[in-house]
């Protein structure tokens, strides 16, 4: 029991005190680092829901809607629940900061390092996505492989986000010269929202609950609890992009695809391990940066692929 208490509920592994790795994993760092992302998502959602942009909007991130509807079920009005949902992210992280008893002091230079770290941590997922989406070429030599890794693929990169409505319209079929930019903005806003709210649900909340189940209720050791929590959360994360958990039906807007399912399962494990090692701020930032980078790559190389 003594061994279990040394682990913070907001981070499953600890580093040397006051090192960059320890500081940047604190919940208070996550609050400050993610606040611009939260504001961008909220402002972007308001702008995109204007008459000009609404046709390209895919809808609220499903994880955001879950949180919003949960607040409505406990008595909050719809308008207040819309405001309270991003506020809940901040309050949860501040609560974890208080519970962790970690230092509150911030080194603002660390925030730039965190952004760079998130971008670098997103690169393995980009590479894996490009590899999984390559067309099969059994007789290709190394030069063909290298060329195919940077040329247009048969399918765009899978993003780790799920929205309430169907896919947005293809700008390639729109006569409006601004259509591509509008759709790109909508997809970037969606990706940033997914990075925050999907990580909140599937890593910060779900993994903490799974750790309580495996470690405290079932009395498994810390290592086994971490491994089980990582794989269970990853499986549910991947399923969430394909199945409506409330009805049990496959999403009609996004037909099941084994490549995407495998990719998102691996991505779920990656994000869960990242959360266990680096905490919520870095994990949510990496998820958001991955979705943004994948969106830009898709817009640049796959916009004409139907």
N, C-alpha and C positions, 0 to 999 in steps of 0.2 A: 504493500500500500504506500509506503514511503517513496518507493521508486516512481510510482505513477504521478505523484504530486509535483514532481519537478518539471513536468511537461505542461506548457501553456495550452489552453483550449484553442487558442488562435494560431498555434504553430506546434507541430508534433515533434520537431527536433530543435535543439537549442545550439547556439554558437557562443563563442567567447564574448563576454559582456562588453558593450560599447564598440565592438567591431562593426564594420559596415554591414556584414551579413546579419548581425543581431539587431542593429538599429533599424534597418530597412524592413525587417520582418515584424516590427511592432505594429499593433493595430492603429496607433495614432499616426504613424507614417502612412498607413493605407488610407486613412481619412483624408489627409492633406494631398496625397498623391492622386487619389481617385476623384477628388472634388471637381476638378476641371472636366473630367470625363462625364460625371453625373450632370453637371450644368450643361455641357454640350449636348448630351442626349435629350434633356428636358427641353432646352431651347430649340434644338433641331426638330423635335417632335411637334412642337407648336408651329414652327414654320412650315413643316412638311404637310401639316394638316390644313394648310390654306388651300383655297380652291385651285390655285395654279399647280400645286405639287401633289395634291391628294391622289391623283390617278397613278402615281408612281410609288405610293407608299404601301409597303407590305403589311402594315399593322404593327401594333405594339409587340414587343418581345414577349413570348408566352410566359416566361418566368416572371417578368414584371407584372403581367396581368394576374398571375397566381397570387402574388403578394398584395396587389391592389384589391382583388376580390376577397382575400382573407381579411383584410382590414374592414371591408364593407360588411362582411358577415358578422364581425364582432361589434358592429354598431356605427362605424364611421360613415359619413355621407360620401357619395361618389366623388364630389369635388375635393373634399378633404383627404380622402384615401389616395387620390391622384398626387396630392402634394406630400402626403405622409409616407408614401412608398420610398422615394429617395431619401427622405429624412430618416426612415427606419434603418437604412444602410449605415448612415452616420451614427445613429444611436446604438446600434448593435456593436459597431466597432469601438465606440467609446466605452461601452459596457465591458467589452473584452479587454480593453486597455486597463480599466479599473481592476478587473478580476486578475489580470496578469501581474499587476504591481510592477510593471516595467517603467522605466524612466519616461517622462513626457518631453524631454528636451529634443528639439529638432535641429539637424544640420541640413539647411536648405540645399546645399550642394549635393547632398545624397539623392535628392529628387531627380536631378538630371542623370545621375548614375543609374537610378532605378529605371528611367525611361530607356536608356541605352541597353541596360540588361534585359528589359522586356523585349526589345526589338531583336536582340541576339537570340533570346530564348524562343522567339517565334519562328526563327529561320529553320530549325529542324522540322517543324510541322509543314512549312512551305515546301521544303525539299521532299518530304514524304508524300505530300499531296500531289506534287508534280510527278513523282515516280509512280504512284498508284494510278494516275490518270493518263499515263503514257499509253499509246496504242501498242498492242503486242507485236513484236518484231523478232521472231525466233532466230532469224539469220542475221540480225543486225550486228555490225562490228562495233568497236569502241567509239569510232568516230561518228557513226550513226547515232549511237546512244547519247553522246555529248550534244549533238545537234538537236536531237529530239527533246532534250531536256529544256531547251530554251525556245523552241519553236512552238507554234500553235498546236495544242493537243486536241484530241477528239472531244474531251469534256472539260468544262471549267473546274477550277479548284472548289472543293466543298468548303463552305463556311461553317463555323460552329455556332450557328444561331438559328432560332426557330421563331416564326412570327405567327400572328393569329390568322391572317388572311393568306391568299395565294401568292405566288411569285409576282413580282412587279412586271410591268409591261416591258417588252424589249424595245430599247430606243432605236434599234436598227430599222424598225418598222414604222417609225414616227417621222413625219415631215418636219417637225419642229427642230431647228438646229440646236436648241438648248436641251433636248431630251436626254442626251447622254450624261450631261453634267447634272441634271436634276435627279436622274436615277442613281448616279454615282453618289450624290449627297445622301439620298434616301438610304442606300445600302451601307454607307459609312456610319450614319446615325444608328441604324439597326445593329451593326457589328459592335459598336461601342456599348450600346445598351445590353447586348448579349454578354459581352465581356464582364460587365458589372453584375447583372442580375442572375445570369445562369451560374456564375461562380458563387454568388451568394447562396443560391438554393442548393446547388449540387456539391459544393465544396465546403463553404463555411458552415452552413446549417446541416446538410445531410451528413457530412463526414463527422462533425461533432456529435450528432445523434448516434451515428453508427459506432463511434468510439465509446460513447456511454453504454451502448448495448453490449458490445463485445468485451470491453475492458472492465466496466463497472458492474454490469448485471450478470454477464456470463463468466466473469473473472478470468478472461484470457490474458496472456502476457501482452505487454505493450507492442512488441514487434508483430505478433500475430494479429492483433487488433488493427494495427496500421495497414497491414497487407490486405486483410479482408475488407476494411473500409475503402481502400483504394479501388479494389476490383468491383465491389458492389456499386459504388458511386459511379464508376466508369460505365458499367453496363446500363444503369438507369439513365445516365447522361446520353448515351448513344440512342437508347430506345426512345427517349423524349423527343428526338428530332424526327422520328418516324411514326410514333403511336400517340394518339390522344389518350392520356392516362385515365381520363374520366369516362370515356365511352368504350375504351379498349379497341377502337378501330384504327386502321392505318390511315394516315393523312392522305386524302385524295389529291391535294395540291402538290404533293412531293412524293411520287411513286417510290416504293422501296427499291433501293439499289445496294447490292452487296458491297460494292467498292466504297460507297459513302458510309455504310454501316460500319465496315471494318475500320475505315479511317477515323470515324468519330469515336469508336471504341478505344482505339489506340490513343487518340487525342484526349479522351477522358482519363485514361491511365496517366498520360503525361501531365495533365493539369492537376490530377490528384496527387501525384508524386511531388510536383512542384509546390502545391499547397502545403504538403507535409514538411517539405524542406525549407521553403522560402516564405510561407505565410500568404495571407489573402491579397495584399496589395500587389505583389509581383505577379501572382497568378492571374488576377483579374486584368492587370495591365497587359500581360502576355497574350491572354485571350483576345482582348480588344485590339491590340496591335496586329495579331494574326489575321483577324477578320478584316481589318482595314487594308492590310497589305494584300490579302487574297482578293478583296474587292477591287483594288486598283489593278492588280494583275489581270483579273477577269475582264475588267473594262477595257484594258489595253490590248489583250490578246484574244479574248473570246466573245467580244461584243457582237461580232458578225456570225457567230456559230449558233445555229438554231437546231 
